[in-house]
């Protein structure tokens, strides 16, 4: 069997691993399709696999028994599922699912735990991502509680742009309303606000980003700090949609 190399992976966490760590877990990584709606983790159920997307977008979504739901975290080629496993647990109270279809690799929890116990450097590498993800979730909370919907939408579009390498993002207003925890009519108003500023162009099921720098300004400071922390902890994501330096204030 050929030894896996970073060229085999579009996922930054895998591609940025030292050669000996990637060689250790590479044979246990299985290519998988990740269709829209694919559930990686179900609330309060044992996590059996950890996923490293190469493409697409996944969300972490907490919920209540009354049916309230909102997205608190997002990842794609920058990250992985299963952060609770790296913290020593075997389940999560949240659902993790694909919001935009893609592809990637998965590894069994047992195989990853075994490799991480044998090579602490591998565990440290992945825990740096866990630290970043906690920062992202904190800033999602800040955005949800302190800025208007148009700024929240601007931030979310920037986060999609970072992970999808595309200026055109296939999203419906119903989809966005579920993610942002608001009525569909609110998403329509927020979209119009960003369109009037010529930052995006929206049509049915599709949003095109026209002015990334303008979206950063429209996010009212809620975008940038987690992204800078990602670069500090894990390095610069490759790809044309991610700037070499995003200014934060």
C-alpha positions as CSV (number, residue, x, y, z in Angstrom):
1,X,0.0,0.0,0.0
2,X,1.4,3.4,-0.9
3,X,2.3,5.7,1.9
4,X,-0.2,8.6,2.2
5,X,1.2,12.0,1.6
6,X,-0.3,15.5,2.2
7,X,-0.9,15.8,-1.5
8,X,-3.7,13.2,-1.1
9,X,-5.7,15.5,1.1
10,X,-7.6,18.7,0.7
11,X,-8.1,19.0,4.4
12,X,-5.7,21.4,6.0
13,X,-5.4,19.6,9.3
14,X,-4.2,16.5,7.5
15,X,-2.1,18.3,4.9
16,X,-0.3,20.2,7.7
17,X,0.6,17.2,9.8
18,X,4.2,16.1,10.1
19,X,5.1,13.3,7.7
20,X,5.4,10.7,10.5
21,X,2.0,11.5,12.0
22,X,0.3,11.4,8.6
23,X,2.0,8.1,7.8
24,X,0.7,6.8,11.1
25,X,-3.0,7.5,10.5
26,X,-3.1,7.6,6.7
27,X,-3.8,3.9,6.2
28,X,-6.8,4.2,8.6
29,X,-8.3,7.2,6.7
30,X,-11.2,6.1,4.4
31,X,-12.4,8.4,1.6
32,X,-16.1,9.2,1.9
33,X,-18.7,11.2,0.1
34,X,-20.4,13.8,2.4
35,X,-23.9,14.6,0.9
36,X,-26.0,17.5,2.1
37,X,-27.7,16.5,5.3
38,X,-25.2,13.7,6.2
39,X,-25.1,13.4,10.0
40,X,-21.6,12.9,11.4
41,X,-22.7,13.0,15.1
42,X,-26.1,12.6,16.7
43,X,-26.9,14.1,20.1
44,X,-26.1,11.9,23.1
45,X,-25.0,9.0,20.9
46,X,-21.6,7.4,20.7
47,X,-19.3,9.0,18.2
48,X,-17.8,6.2,16.0
49,X,-16.0,8.1,13.3
50,X,-14.2,11.4,13.0
51,X,-14.4,13.2,9.7
52,X,-11.9,15.5,7.9
53,X,-13.7,17.2,5.0
54,X,-11.8,18.1,1.9
55,X,-14.7,20.0,0.4
56,X,-18.1,21.1,1.6
57,X,-19.3,22.6,4.8
58,X,-20.5,21.1,8.1
59,X,-22.3,22.7,11.0
60,X,-22.5,22.0,14.8
61,X,-26.1,22.5,15.9
62,X,-27.4,22.4,19.5
63,X,-31.1,22.0,20.0
64,X,-33.7,21.9,22.8
65,X,-36.5,19.3,23.4
66,X,-38.9,22.0,22.1
67,X,-37.3,22.1,18.7
68,X,-35.2,25.2,19.0
69,X,-32.0,25.0,16.8
70,X,-29.2,27.3,15.8
71,X,-25.7,26.8,14.4
72,X,-22.9,27.6,16.8
73,X,-19.9,26.3,14.7
74,X,-18.9,25.6,11.2
75,X,-16.0,23.7,9.6
76,X,-14.9,22.4,6.2
77,X,-11.5,21.8,4.8
78,X,-10.1,23.7,7.8
79,X,-11.2,21.3,10.4
80,X,-12.7,18.1,11.7
81,X,-15.6,16.6,13.6
82,X,-15.3,14.8,16.9
83,X,-13.7,17.5,19.0
84,X,-15.4,16.0,22.1
85,X,-13.4,12.8,21.5
86,X,-10.1,14.6,21.6
87,X,-11.2,16.0,25.0
88,X,-11.7,12.5,26.3
89,X,-15.5,12.1,25.9
90,X,-17.3,9.6,23.6
91,X,-20.4,11.7,22.7
92,X,-21.7,15.2,22.2
93,X,-25.1,16.8,23.1
94,X,-25.0,18.5,19.7
95,X,-25.7,17.4,16.1
96,X,-23.0,17.7,13.5
97,X,-24.1,17.5,9.9
98,X,-23.2,18.6,6.4
99,X,-24.9,21.8,5.2
100,X,-23.2,21.9,1.8
101,X,-22.2,18.6,0.2
102,X,-18.6,17.6,-0.2
103,X,-16.0,14.9,0.1
104,X,-13.4,13.9,2.7
105,X,-12.0,11.2,4.8
106,X,-13.0,9.5,8.0
107,X,-11.2,7.5,10.7
108,X,-12.6,5.3,13.4
109,X,-12.5,6.8,16.9
110,X,-10.6,3.7,18.1
111,X,-7.9,4.1,15.4
112,X,-7.4,7.8,16.1
113,X,-7.3,7.4,19.9
114,X,-4.7,4.6,19.5
115,X,-2.5,6.8,17.2
116,X,-2.8,9.8,19.5
117,X,-1.9,7.9,22.6
118,X,1.2,6.5,20.8
119,X,2.3,9.9,19.3
120,X,1.5,12.9,21.6
121,X,2.6,15.3,18.8
122,X,-0.4,14.1,16.8
123,X,-2.8,14.8,19.7
124,X,-1.2,18.2,20.2
125,X,-1.7,19.1,16.6
126,X,-5.4,18.2,16.7
127,X,-5.9,19.9,20.1
128,X,-4.7,23.1,18.6
129,X,-7.7,22.9,16.3
130,X,-10.0,22.2,19.3
131,X,-8.7,25.4,20.9
132,X,-9.4,27.4,17.7
133,X,-12.9,25.9,17.4
134,X,-13.8,27.0,21.0
135,X,-12.7,30.6,20.0
136,X,-14.9,30.4,16.9
137,X,-17.9,29.3,18.9
138,X,-17.4,32.1,21.4
139,X,-17.4,34.7,18.6
140,X,-20.5,33.1,17.1
141,X,-22.1,33.7,20.5
142,X,-20.9,37.3,20.4
143,X,-22.3,37.9,16.9
144,X,-25.6,36.3,17.7
145,X,-26.1,38.4,20.8
146,X,-24.6,41.8,19.9
147,X,-24.9,42.7,16.2
148,X,-27.8,42.9,13.7
149,X,-28.7,40.2,11.3
150,X,-27.0,41.8,8.3
151,X,-23.7,41.7,10.2
152,X,-24.2,38.1,11.2
153,X,-25.0,37.2,7.6
154,X,-21.9,39.0,6.4
155,X,-19.8,37.0,8.9
156,X,-21.3,33.7,7.9
157,X,-20.8,34.3,4.2
158,X,-17.1,35.2,4.9
159,X,-16.7,31.9,6.8
160,X,-18.3,30.0,3.9
161,X,-16.0,31.8,1.5
162,X,-12.9,30.8,3.5
163,X,-13.9,27.1,3.3
164,X,-15.4,26.7,-0.1
165,X,-12.9,28.4,-2.5
166,X,-15.8,29.8,-4.4
167,X,-17.4,33.2,-4.9
168,X,-20.8,31.6,-5.6
169,X,-22.4,29.8,-2.7
170,X,-25.6,27.8,-3.1
171,X,-27.8,28.7,-0.3
172,X,-31.6,29.3,0.1
173,X,-33.1,31.8,2.5
174,X,-34.9,28.9,4.3
175,X,-31.5,27.3,4.8
176,X,-30.0,30.5,6.2
177,X,-32.9,31.1,8.5
178,X,-32.4,27.8,10.1
179,X,-28.7,28.4,10.5
180,X,-29.0,31.9,11.9
181,X,-32.1,31.1,14.1
182,X,-34.3,33.7,12.6
183,X,-37.4,33.9,10.4
184,X,-37.0,33.6,6.6
185,X,-38.3,37.2,6.2
186,X,-35.4,38.4,8.3
187,X,-32.9,36.7,6.1
188,X,-34.5,38.4,3.0
189,X,-34.1,41.8,4.6
190,X,-30.5,41.2,5.7
191,X,-29.7,40.0,2.2
192,X,-31.2,43.1,0.7
193,X,-29.1,45.3,3.0
194,X,-25.9,43.6,1.8
195,X,-27.0,43.8,-1.8
196,X,-27.7,47.5,-1.6
197,X,-24.1,48.0,-0.4
198,X,-23.0,46.0,-3.5
199,X,-21.3,43.4,-1.4
200,X,-23.2,40.4,-2.7
201,X,-25.7,39.5,-5.5
202,X,-28.5,37.1,-4.6
203,X,-30.8,35.1,-6.7
204,X,-32.9,32.1,-5.9
205,X,-30.7,29.5,-4.2
206,X,-27.5,31.3,-4.9
207,X,-25.4,34.1,-3.3
208,X,-22.4,35.6,-5.2
209,X,-19.8,37.5,-3.1
210,X,-18.8,40.7,-4.9
211,X,-16.8,42.6,-2.3
212,X,-15.0,40.5,0.4
213,X,-13.4,43.5,2.1
214,X,-16.8,45.2,2.3
215,X,-18.3,42.1,3.9
216,X,-15.5,42.2,6.5
217,X,-16.5,45.8,7.3
218,X,-20.2,44.9,7.4
219,X,-19.5,42.1,9.9
220,X,-18.9,44.9,12.5
221,X,-15.8,43.2,13.9
222,X,-17.3,39.8,14.5
223,X,-15.1,38.3,11.7
224,X,-11.3,38.1,12.0
225,X,-10.3,37.2,15.5
226,X,-11.0,33.4,15.2
227,X,-9.4,33.5,11.8
228,X,-6.2,35.1,13.1
229,X,-6.1,32.5,15.9
230,X,-6.4,29.7,13.3
231,X,-3.4,31.1,11.5
232,X,-1.4,31.4,14.7
233,X,-2.2,27.9,15.9
234,X,-2.4,26.0,12.6
235,X,-1.0,28.1,9.8
236,X,-2.4,29.7,6.7
237,X,-5.2,27.9,4.8
238,X,-4.2,27.5,1.2
239,X,-6.6,28.5,-1.5
240,X,-7.5,31.6,-3.5
241,X,-10.5,32.6,-1.4
242,X,-8.5,33.1,1.8
243,X,-6.4,36.3,2.1
244,X,-2.9,36.2,3.3
245,X,-3.8,38.6,6.1
246,X,-7.2,39.6,7.4
247,X,-7.0,42.8,9.4
248,X,-8.6,42.6,12.8
249,X,-9.4,45.5,15.2
